[in-house]
Amino acid sequence: MTGLDVQIRTPNGWPIPDAVLTVTDLEGRQLVRVVADASGAAATGPLPPGMHTAVVTAPGYQPEARIARIGADGGGVLGELRLVPEATAIALPPPGPWTIDPEHSTVVATARHMGIASIRGRFAEVGGRLDIAETFEHSTGYAEIKAASIDTGVRMRDDHLRSADFLDVEHHPLISFTGNGLRRTGSETWVMAGELDLHGRRRPIELDLTYGGCGPDLYGGTRAAFHAETLLHRENFAMDYNAMVRVGVAVVGTTVKIDLDIELVQGESLPSAG
Protein backbone atom coordinates (compact mmCIF):
# COMPACT_ATOMS: atom_id res chain seq x y z
CA MET A 1 0.00 0.00 0.00
CA THR A 2 1.30 3.47 -0.90
CA GLY A 3 0.67 6.71 0.93
CA LEU A 4 2.18 8.59 3.87
CA ASP A 5 2.38 6.74 7.20
CA VAL A 6 2.97 8.11 10.70
CA GLN A 7 2.71 6.80 14.27
CA ILE A 8 1.53 9.56 16.64
CA ARG A 9 2.59 9.25 20.28
CA THR A 10 2.72 11.08 23.59
CA PRO A 11 6.18 12.03 24.94
CA ASN A 12 6.28 8.74 26.88
CA GLY A 13 5.30 6.64 23.89
CA TRP A 14 1.54 6.09 24.28
CA PRO A 15 -0.66 6.39 21.18
CA ILE A 16 -2.80 9.47 20.62
CA PRO A 17 -6.08 8.28 19.05
CA ASP A 18 -8.03 10.74 16.90
CA ALA A 19 -4.98 12.91 16.19
CA VAL A 20 -5.27 14.52 12.74
CA LEU A 21 -2.69 14.33 9.94
CA THR A 22 -3.09 17.04 7.28
CA VAL A 23 -0.88 17.09 4.18
CA THR A 24 -0.54 20.20 1.99
CA ASP A 25 1.62 20.99 -0.99
CA LEU A 26 4.32 23.66 -0.69
CA GLU A 27 1.84 26.32 -1.81
CA GLY A 28 -0.51 25.49 1.09
CA ARG A 29 -3.19 23.59 -0.83
CA GLN A 30 -4.63 20.72 1.22
CA LEU A 31 -4.08 17.33 -0.34
CA VAL A 32 -5.51 15.06 2.32
CA ARG A 33 -6.71 14.95 5.92
CA VAL A 34 -6.89 11.71 7.92
CA VAL A 35 -7.64 10.79 11.55
CA ALA A 36 -5.41 8.44 13.57
CA ASP A 37 -6.88 5.14 14.73
CA ALA A 38 -6.87 3.75 18.27
CA SER A 39 -3.20 2.76 17.94
CA GLY A 40 -2.18 6.30 16.95
CA ALA A 41 -1.51 5.26 13.35
CA ALA A 42 -2.49 7.55 10.47
CA ALA A 43 -2.09 6.67 6.80
CA THR A 44 -3.08 8.48 3.64
CA GLY A 45 -3.74 7.15 0.19
CA PRO A 46 -1.22 7.72 -2.61
CA LEU A 47 0.04 11.31 -2.86
CA PRO A 48 1.63 13.28 -5.71
CA PRO A 49 5.40 12.74 -5.79
CA GLY A 50 7.54 15.55 -4.42
CA MET A 51 7.94 17.59 -1.25
CA HIS A 52 4.88 18.28 0.90
CA THR A 53 4.11 19.62 4.36
CA ALA A 54 2.63 17.22 6.94
CA VAL A 55 1.00 18.74 10.04
CA VAL A 56 -0.18 16.65 13.00
CA THR A 57 -2.62 18.11 15.54
CA ALA A 58 -4.43 16.76 18.60
CA PRO A 59 -6.42 18.43 21.40
CA GLY A 60 -4.17 19.35 24.33
CA TYR A 61 -0.96 19.02 22.31
CA GLN A 62 1.18 21.44 20.32
CA PRO A 63 0.91 20.96 16.53
CA GLU A 64 3.91 19.43 14.79
CA ALA A 65 4.90 20.10 11.18
CA ARG A 66 7.32 18.03 9.08
CA ILE A 67 8.46 17.99 5.46
CA ALA A 68 7.29 14.77 3.81
CA ARG A 69 9.16 13.33 0.85
CA ILE A 70 6.80 11.41 -1.41
CA GLY A 71 8.30 8.96 -3.90
CA ALA A 72 7.28 8.04 -7.40
CA ASP A 73 4.98 5.33 -6.00
CA GLY A 74 2.99 7.96 -4.06
CA GLY A 75 4.28 6.79 -0.69
CA GLY A 76 6.43 8.05 2.16
CA VAL A 77 7.11 7.46 5.83
CA LEU A 78 7.24 9.97 8.69
CA GLY A 79 7.90 7.25 11.26
CA GLU A 80 7.08 7.97 14.89
CA LEU A 81 6.12 11.50 15.84
CA ARG A 82 5.77 12.49 19.49
CA LEU A 83 3.59 15.47 20.32
CA VAL A 84 4.41 17.85 23.16
CA PRO A 85 1.56 18.77 25.56
CA GLU A 86 0.43 22.39 25.44
CA ALA A 87 2.34 24.56 27.90
CA THR A 88 -0.98 25.93 29.17
CA ALA A 89 -2.33 22.49 30.04
CA ILE A 90 -3.36 22.29 33.68
CA ALA A 91 -1.41 19.99 36.03
CA LEU A 92 -3.20 16.67 36.42
CA PRO A 93 -3.88 14.86 39.72
CA PRO A 94 -1.13 12.46 40.90
CA PRO A 95 -1.61 8.78 40.02
CA GLY A 96 -3.30 6.47 42.49
CA PRO A 97 -6.74 5.97 44.07
CA TRP A 98 -9.09 8.93 44.64
CA THR A 99 -12.34 8.66 46.61
CA ILE A 100 -15.53 10.58 45.81
CA ASP A 101 -16.54 12.91 48.65
CA PRO A 102 -20.37 12.70 48.72
CA GLU A 103 -20.69 15.79 50.92
CA HIS A 104 -19.07 17.93 48.22
CA SER A 105 -20.44 16.19 45.12
CA THR A 106 -23.76 16.54 43.31
CA VAL A 107 -25.59 14.55 40.66
CA VAL A 108 -28.47 16.39 38.95
CA ALA A 109 -30.91 15.01 36.38
CA THR A 110 -32.87 17.46 34.23
CA ALA A 111 -35.88 16.57 32.06
CA ARG A 112 -38.36 18.63 30.09
CA HIS A 113 -41.79 19.02 31.67
CA MET A 114 -44.82 19.31 29.37
CA GLY A 115 -42.52 20.58 26.62
CA ILE A 116 -42.25 24.07 28.12
CA ALA A 117 -40.14 23.86 31.29
CA SER A 118 -37.37 21.89 32.95
CA ILE A 119 -37.58 19.84 36.12
CA ARG A 120 -34.39 19.10 38.06
CA GLY A 121 -33.81 16.35 40.55
CA ARG A 122 -30.76 15.84 42.74
CA PHE A 123 -29.48 12.45 43.83
CA ALA A 124 -28.27 13.04 47.38
CA GLU A 125 -26.33 9.81 47.90
CA VAL A 126 -23.35 9.19 45.62
CA GLY A 127 -20.05 7.41 46.16
CA GLY A 128 -17.22 5.79 44.24
CA ARG A 129 -13.64 6.26 43.21
CA LEU A 130 -11.30 7.24 40.40
CA ASP A 131 -8.11 5.26 39.85
CA ILE A 132 -5.70 7.59 38.09
CA ALA A 133 -3.08 5.82 36.00
CA GLU A 134 0.48 6.91 35.24
CA THR A 135 -0.85 7.69 31.77
CA PHE A 136 -3.95 9.73 32.57
CA GLU A 137 -5.89 8.38 29.58
CA HIS A 138 -5.72 4.89 31.09
CA SER A 139 -7.51 5.96 34.28
CA THR A 140 -10.68 4.12 35.33
CA GLY A 141 -13.61 5.08 37.52
CA TYR A 142 -16.64 3.76 39.36
CA ALA A 143 -19.62 5.68 40.73
CA GLU A 144 -22.67 4.41 42.59
CA ILE A 145 -25.88 6.32 43.27
CA LYS A 146 -28.77 5.30 45.51
CA ALA A 147 -31.80 5.65 43.26
CA ALA A 148 -34.19 6.38 46.15
CA SER A 149 -32.20 9.51 47.04
CA ILE A 150 -33.79 11.45 44.13
CA ASP A 151 -35.12 14.81 45.35
CA THR A 152 -36.97 17.30 43.15
CA GLY A 153 -38.44 19.22 46.07
CA VAL A 154 -41.95 17.83 45.54
CA ARG A 155 -42.76 14.70 47.54
CA MET A 156 -45.52 13.42 45.28
CA ARG A 157 -43.31 13.75 42.21
CA ASP A 158 -40.37 12.10 43.99
CA ASP A 159 -42.58 9.15 44.97
CA HIS A 160 -43.65 8.80 41.34
CA LEU A 161 -40.04 8.87 40.14
CA ARG A 162 -39.19 6.12 42.65
CA SER A 163 -42.09 3.96 41.43
CA ALA A 164 -42.12 1.27 38.75
CA ASP A 165 -43.01 3.92 36.14
CA PHE A 166 -39.47 5.30 36.37
CA LEU A 167 -36.59 4.21 38.64
CA ASP A 168 -38.40 1.30 40.33
CA VAL A 169 -36.13 1.64 43.37
CA GLU A 170 -37.66 -1.40 45.10
CA HIS A 171 -36.19 -3.72 42.46
CA HIS A 172 -33.28 -1.55 41.26
CA PRO A 173 -31.93 0.33 44.29
CA LEU A 174 -28.56 1.28 42.76
CA ILE A 175 -27.46 3.20 39.68
CA SER A 176 -23.83 2.56 38.78
CA PHE A 177 -21.31 3.68 36.18
CA THR A 178 -18.02 1.97 35.34
CA GLY A 179 -15.58 4.05 33.31
CA ASN A 180 -12.87 2.43 31.21
CA GLY A 181 -10.33 5.03 30.12
CA LEU A 182 -10.28 8.58 28.84
CA ARG A 183 -9.99 10.24 25.44
CA ARG A 184 -8.59 13.75 25.44
CA THR A 185 -10.63 16.40 23.62
CA GLY A 186 -8.92 19.60 24.84
CA SER A 187 -6.35 20.93 27.28
CA GLU A 188 -8.75 20.39 30.21
CA THR A 189 -11.45 18.16 28.71
CA TRP A 190 -11.81 14.43 28.13
CA VAL A 191 -14.42 11.84 27.27
CA MET A 192 -14.76 8.82 29.58
CA ALA A 193 -16.41 5.83 27.93
CA GLY A 194 -18.07 3.25 30.12
CA GLU A 195 -21.23 1.37 31.03
CA LEU A 196 -24.24 2.61 32.97
CA ASP A 197 -26.40 0.20 34.99
CA LEU A 198 -29.84 1.76 35.40
CA HIS A 199 -33.27 0.23 35.93
CA GLY A 200 -31.97 -3.28 35.30
CA ARG A 201 -30.36 -2.38 31.98
CA ARG A 202 -26.67 -1.93 31.14
CA ARG A 203 -25.83 0.42 28.29
CA PRO A 204 -22.63 2.01 26.97
CA ILE A 205 -22.46 5.77 27.49
CA GLU A 206 -19.86 8.52 27.32
CA LEU A 207 -19.28 11.24 29.91
CA ASP A 208 -17.91 14.60 28.81
CA LEU A 209 -15.41 15.57 31.53
CA THR A 210 -13.96 18.95 32.42
CA TYR A 211 -11.12 18.99 34.92
CA GLY A 212 -11.47 21.73 37.55
CA GLY A 213 -8.08 21.42 39.22
CA CYS A 214 -6.27 19.86 42.15
CA GLY A 215 -4.98 21.23 45.44
CA PRO A 216 -4.63 20.86 49.22
CA ASP A 217 -7.64 20.87 51.55
CA LEU A 218 -8.03 22.02 55.17
CA TYR A 219 -7.26 18.61 56.62
CA GLY A 220 -3.83 17.93 55.17
CA GLY A 221 -5.17 16.01 52.19
CA THR A 222 -5.37 16.69 48.47
CA ARG A 223 -8.55 17.14 46.44
CA ALA A 224 -9.42 17.17 42.77
CA ALA A 225 -12.61 18.23 41.01
CA PHE A 226 -14.35 17.29 37.77
CA HIS A 227 -17.57 18.27 36.05
CA ALA A 228 -19.19 15.60 33.89
CA GLU A 229 -22.30 15.51 31.77
CA THR A 230 -24.16 13.25 29.40
CA LEU A 231 -27.56 12.76 27.79
CA LEU A 232 -29.65 9.66 28.48
CA HIS A 233 -32.72 8.40 26.65
CA ARG A 234 -35.30 6.80 28.93
CA GLU A 235 -36.35 4.18 26.40
CA ASN A 236 -32.79 2.76 26.39
CA PHE A 237 -33.31 1.83 30.04
CA ALA A 238 -36.88 0.50 29.74
CA MET A 239 -38.45 3.54 31.42
CA ASP A 240 -41.40 3.81 29.09
CA TYR A 241 -43.86 5.96 31.06
CA ASN A 242 -45.34 8.09 28.31
CA ALA A 243 -48.34 10.14 29.51
CA MET A 244 -49.02 12.86 26.94
CA VAL A 245 -50.13 16.39 27.69
CA ARG A 246 -51.02 16.86 24.02
CA VAL A 247 -50.21 15.18 20.72
CA GLY A 248 -46.44 14.72 20.43
CA VAL A 249 -45.62 16.28 23.81
CA ALA A 250 -44.95 14.05 26.83
CA VAL A 251 -45.55 15.14 30.41
CA VAL A 252 -41.97 14.05 31.14
CA GLY A 253 -39.44 14.33 28.32
CA THR A 254 -37.76 11.19 27.02
CA THR A 255 -34.27 12.75 27.08
CA VAL A 256 -32.62 13.36 30.44
CA LYS A 257 -29.52 15.51 30.93
CA ILE A 258 -27.18 14.37 33.70
CA ASP A 259 -24.73 16.80 35.34
CA LEU A 260 -22.18 15.64 37.88
CA ASP A 261 -19.95 17.89 39.95
CA ILE A 262 -17.54 15.53 41.64
CA GLU A 263 -14.95 16.29 44.31
CA LEU A 264 -12.44 13.57 45.12
CA VAL A 265 -10.01 13.06 47.97
CA GLN A 266 -6.65 11.46 47.29
CA GLY A 267 -6.43 8.01 48.86
CA GLU A 268 -8.58 5.01 49.65
CA SER A 269 -10.82 6.73 52.25
CA LEU A 270 -12.37 10.05 53.22
CA PRO A 271 -11.19 12.33 56.05
CA SER A 272 -13.11 12.14 59.30
CA ALA A 273 -14.49 15.68 58.92
CA GLY A 274 -15.21 17.92 55.97
C-alpha positions as CSV (number, residue, x, y, z in Angstrom):
1,M,0.0,0.0,0.0
2,T,1.3,3.5,-0.9
3,G,0.7,6.7,0.9
4,L,2.2,8.6,3.9
5,D,2.4,6.7,7.2
6,V,3.0,8.1,10.7
7,Q,2.7,6.8,14.3
8,I,1.5,9.6,16.6
9,R,2.6,9.2,20.3
10,T,2.7,11.1,23.6
11,P,6.2,12.0,24.9
12,N,6.3,8.7,26.9
13,G,5.3,6.6,23.9
14,W,1.5,6.1,24.3
15,P,-0.7,6.4,21.2
16,I,-2.8,9.5,20.6
17,P,-6.1,8.3,19.1
18,D,-8.0,10.7,16.9
19,A,-5.0,12.9,16.2
20,V,-5.3,14.5,12.7
21,L,-2.7,14.3,9.9
22,T,-3.1,17.0,7.3
23,V,-0.9,17.1,4.2
24,T,-0.5,20.2,2.0
25,D,1.6,21.0,-1.0
26,L,4.3,23.7,-0.7
27,E,1.8,26.3,-1.8
28,G,-0.5,25.5,1.1
29,R,-3.2,23.6,-0.8
30,Q,-4.6,20.7,1.2
31,L,-4.1,17.3,-0.3
32,V,-5.5,15.1,2.3
33,R,-6.7,15.0,5.9
34,V,-6.9,11.7,7.9
35,V,-7.6,10.8,11.6
36,A,-5.4,8.4,13.6
37,D,-6.9,5.1,14.7
38,A,-6.9,3.8,18.3
39,S,-3.2,2.8,17.9
40,G,-2.2,6.3,16.9
41,A,-1.5,5.3,13.3
42,A,-2.5,7.5,10.5
43,A,-2.1,6.7,6.8
44,T,-3.1,8.5,3.6
45,G,-3.7,7.2,0.2
46,P,-1.2,7.7,-2.6
47,L,0.0,11.3,-2.9
48,P,1.6,13.3,-5.7
49,P,5.4,12.7,-5.8
50,G,7.5,15.6,-4.4
51,M,7.9,17.6,-1.2
52,H,4.9,18.3,0.9
53,T,4.1,19.6,4.4
54,A,2.6,17.2,6.9
55,V,1.0,18.7,10.0
56,V,-0.2,16.6,13.0
57,T,-2.6,18.1,15.5
58,A,-4.4,16.8,18.6
59,P,-6.4,18.4,21.4
60,G,-4.2,19.4,24.3
61,Y,-1.0,19.0,22.3
62,Q,1.2,21.4,20.3
63,P,0.9,21.0,16.5
64,E,3.9,19.4,14.8
65,A,4.9,20.1,11.2
66,R,7.3,18.0,9.1
67,I,8.5,18.0,5.5
68,A,7.3,14.8,3.8
69,R,9.2,13.3,0.8
70,I,6.8,11.4,-1.4
71,G,8.3,9.0,-3.9
72,A,7.3,8.0,-7.4
73,D,5.0,5.3,-6.0
74,G,3.0,8.0,-4.1
75,G,4.3,6.8,-0.7
76,G,6.4,8.0,2.2
77,V,7.1,7.5,5.8
78,L,7.2,10.0,8.7
79,G,7.9,7.2,11.3
80,E,7.1,8.0,14.9
81,L,6.1,11.5,15.8
82,R,5.8,12.5,19.5
83,L,3.6,15.5,20.3
84,V,4.4,17.9,23.2
85,P,1.6,18.8,25.6
86,E,0.4,22.4,25.4
87,A,2.3,24.6,27.9
88,T,-1.0,25.9,29.2
89,A,-2.3,22.5,30.0
90,I,-3.4,22.3,33.7
91,A,-1.4,20.0,36.0
92,L,-3.2,16.7,36.4
93,P,-3.9,14.9,39.7
94,P,-1.1,12.5,40.9
95,P,-1.6,8.8,40.0
96,G,-3.3,6.5,42.5
97,P,-6.7,6.0,44.1
98,W,-9.1,8.9,44.6
99,T,-12.3,8.7,46.6
100,I,-15.5,10.6,45.8
101,D,-16.5,12.9,48.6
102,P,-20.4,12.7,48.7
103,E,-20.7,15.8,50.9
104,H,-19.1,17.9,48.2
105,S,-20.4,16.2,45.1
106,T,-23.8,16.5,43.3
107,V,-25.6,14.6,40.7
108,V,-28.5,16.4,39.0
109,A,-30.9,15.0,36.4
110,T,-32.9,17.5,34.2
111,A,-35.9,16.6,32.1
112,R,-38.4,18.6,30.1
113,H,-41.8,19.0,31.7
114,M,-44.8,19.3,29.4
115,G,-42.5,20.6,26.6
116,I,-42.3,24.1,28.1
117,A,-40.1,23.9,31.3
118,S,-37.4,21.9,32.9
119,I,-37.6,19.8,36.1
120,R,-34.4,19.1,38.1
121,G,-33.8,16.3,40.5
122,R,-30.8,15.8,42.7
123,F,-29.5,12.4,43.8
124,A,-28.3,13.0,47.4
125,E,-26.3,9.8,47.9
126,V,-23.4,9.2,45.6
127,G,-20.0,7.4,46.2
128,G,-17.2,5.8,44.2
129,R,-13.6,6.3,43.2
130,L,-11.3,7.2,40.4
131,D,-8.1,5.3,39.8
132,I,-5.7,7.6,38.1
133,A,-3.1,5.8,36.0
134,E,0.5,6.9,35.2
135,T,-0.8,7.7,31.8
136,F,-4.0,9.7,32.6
137,E,-5.9,8.4,29.6
138,H,-5.7,4.9,31.1
139,S,-7.5,6.0,34.3
140,T,-10.7,4.1,35.3
141,G,-13.6,5.1,37.5
142,Y,-16.6,3.8,39.4
143,A,-19.6,5.7,40.7
144,E,-22.7,4.4,42.6
145,I,-25.9,6.3,43.3
146,K,-28.8,5.3,45.5
147,A,-31.8,5.6,43.3
148,A,-34.2,6.4,46.1
149,S,-32.2,9.5,47.0
150,I,-33.8,11.4,44.1
151,D,-35.1,14.8,45.3
152,T,-37.0,17.3,43.1
153,G,-38.4,19.2,46.1
154,V,-41.9,17.8,45.5
155,R,-42.8,14.7,47.5
156,M,-45.5,13.4,45.3
157,R,-43.3,13.8,42.2
158,D,-40.4,12.1,44.0
159,D,-42.6,9.1,45.0
160,H,-43.6,8.8,41.3
161,L,-40.0,8.9,40.1
162,R,-39.2,6.1,42.7
163,S,-42.1,4.0,41.4
164,A,-42.1,1.3,38.8
165,D,-43.0,3.9,36.1
166,F,-39.5,5.3,36.4
167,L,-36.6,4.2,38.6
168,D,-38.4,1.3,40.3
169,V,-36.1,1.6,43.4
170,E,-37.7,-1.4,45.1
171,H,-36.2,-3.7,42.5
172,H,-33.3,-1.6,41.3
173,P,-31.9,0.3,44.3
174,L,-28.6,1.3,42.8
175,I,-27.5,3.2,39.7
176,S,-23.8,2.6,38.8
177,F,-21.3,3.7,36.2
178,T,-18.0,2.0,35.3
179,G,-15.6,4.1,33.3
180,N,-12.9,2.4,31.2
181,G,-10.3,5.0,30.1
182,L,-10.3,8.6,28.8
183,R,-10.0,10.2,25.4
184,R,-8.6,13.8,25.4
185,T,-10.6,16.4,23.6
186,G,-8.9,19.6,24.8
187,S,-6.3,20.9,27.3
188,E,-8.7,20.4,30.2
189,T,-11.4,18.2,28.7
190,W,-11.8,14.4,28.1
191,V,-14.4,11.8,27.3
192,M,-14.8,8.8,29.6
193,A,-16.4,5.8,27.9
194,G,-18.1,3.2,30.1
195,E,-21.2,1.4,31.0
196,L,-24.2,2.6,33.0
197,D,-26.4,0.2,35.0
198,L,-29.8,1.8,35.4
199,H,-33.3,0.2,35.9
200,G,-32.0,-3.3,35.3
201,R,-30.4,-2.4,32.0
202,R,-26.7,-1.9,31.1
203,R,-25.8,0.4,28.3
204,P,-22.6,2.0,27.0
205,I,-22.5,5.8,27.5
206,E,-19.9,8.5,27.3
207,L,-19.3,11.2,29.9
208,D,-17.9,14.6,28.8
209,L,-15.4,15.6,31.5
210,T,-14.0,19.0,32.4
211,Y,-11.1,19.0,34.9
212,G,-11.5,21.7,37.5
213,G,-8.1,21.4,39.2
214,C,-6.3,19.9,42.1
215,G,-5.0,21.2,45.4
216,P,-4.6,20.9,49.2
217,D,-7.6,20.9,51.6
218,L,-8.0,22.0,55.2
219,Y,-7.3,18.6,56.6
220,G,-3.8,17.9,55.2
221,G,-5.2,16.0,52.2
222,T,-5.4,16.7,48.5
223,R,-8.6,17.1,46.4
224,A,-9.4,17.2,42.8
225,A,-12.6,18.2,41.0
226,F,-14.3,17.3,37.8
227,H,-17.6,18.3,36.0
228,A,-19.2,15.6,33.9
229,E,-22.3,15.5,31.8
230,T,-24.2,13.3,29.4
231,L,-27.6,12.8,27.8
232,L,-29.7,9.7,28.5
233,H,-32.7,8.4,26.7
234,R,-35.3,6.8,28.9
235,E,-36.3,4.2,26.4
236,N,-32.8,2.8,26.4
237,F,-33.3,1.8,30.0
238,A,-36.9,0.5,29.7
239,M,-38.4,3.5,31.4
240,D,-41.4,3.8,29.1
241,Y,-43.9,6.0,31.1
242,N,-45.3,8.1,28.3
243,A,-48.3,10.1,29.5
244,M,-49.0,12.9,26.9
245,V,-50.1,16.4,27.7
246,R,-51.0,16.9,24.0
247,V,-50.2,15.2,20.7
248,G,-46.4,14.7,20.4
249,V,-45.6,16.3,23.8
250,A,-44.9,14.0,26.8
251,V,-45.6,15.1,30.4
252,V,-42.0,14.1,31.1
253,G,-39.4,14.3,28.3
254,T,-37.8,11.2,27.0
255,T,-34.3,12.7,27.1
256,V,-32.6,13.4,30.4
257,K,-29.5,15.5,30.9
258,I,-27.2,14.4,33.7
259,D,-24.7,16.8,35.3
260,L,-22.2,15.6,37.9
261,D,-19.9,17.9,39.9
262,I,-17.5,15.5,41.6
263,E,-15.0,16.3,44.3
264,L,-12.4,13.6,45.1
265,V,-10.0,13.1,48.0
266,Q,-6.7,11.5,47.3
267,G,-6.4,8.0,48.9
268,E,-8.6,5.0,49.7
269,S,-10.8,6.7,52.3
270,L,-12.4,10.0,53.2
271,P,-11.2,12.3,56.0
272,S,-13.1,12.1,59.3
273,A,-14.5,15.7,58.9
274,G,-15.2,17.9,56.0
